[in-house]
Amino acid sequence: MTKKKSPRIKLAARLNIAQAADLHRTLAARIASGGPIQIDGTGVEEIDTAILQLLTSLWRTGRERGIACTWQGASDALRQTAKLIGVAEILQIP
């Protein structure tokens, strides 16, 4: 019996370019699986542009392929940073 992966990806508290490669691999694998993806951004305390670019790419790719990308929640830091660089609308952050 194989264990089915949860569609939820929990983002770390601090996300910068050092975590970008690992997050990219995770997101690419989830997109390749074709199932819905839910991002938990409730614990994000600090996030940089590189990570927001990856998430923006995820949302765009999901839209192109008909894969639902949603938020379980988003911290104030995540919301504010996404708004500051102009991607909050694309990311549909609650």
N, C-alpha and C positions, 0 to 999 in steps of 0.2 A: 504494500500500500504506500503510495507516495503522498507526501504531505503537501497540500496546496498552500502556496505563498499567499500571505495576506496582501490585499491591494494597498495597504497603508504603509507609507514611508514616514518615519519620524525624523524630523530634522534635528540636528544637534544644537546646543545652546549657542555655540560660536562657530560660524561658518565663514571661511575665507578661502582664498585661492588654493591653500594647501589641501583642502578637502574636496576641491573641484573634481579631480580625476576619479576619485572613489564614487562621488555622487553621480557623476556622468555615467559610469559603468552601471550603477544601480538603476538609474532612470532609463538607460538604453535597454537594459534587460527587461524592465517592466513594459516598455513600449513594445518591444519585440514579442512579448507574451500576448499582447492584444487585449488584455483585460483592463477593467477600470483601475484608475490609480487615485489614491487619496493621500494627500500630503498633510501631515500633522506639524504645523508650525507654531504650536502653542508655547513651546519651550525656547524659541529663538530669542536670544538676547543681543546678538550681534551678527549681521549678515552683510557680505560685501557684494559688489557689483558682479563679480564673476559667478557667484552662486545664483543671483537673480537672473542673470543671462541664461544659465542652464535651465532654470525653472520656466522662463519665458519660452525657451526652445521646446521644452516638454509640452507646454500648453498649446503652442502652435502645431507641433507634430501631432498631438492628440486630436486636435480639431481636424487636421487634414486626414487623419486615418480613422476618424470616428470613434476614438477612444476617450472615454469620459475621464477628465482630470478635475478633481475637486479638493477642497480643503476640509480637514476635520476641524481646523481652527488656525488662527494666526495671532501671534503676539503683537503688542503695540510696536515693538522694535521692528518687526518684519513689515507691518503695515506702513509705518512711517518711512522706512528706507525705500520700500517699493514705490511709495508715492513720490518721494523726493527725486528718484531717478526716472520716474514716469512710466513704470510698468505695472502699477497697481490695477489698472483697468484691464490690461491684457491678462493678468494673472487671476482676475476675478476674486480678489482677496475680500473675504467677508468683513 
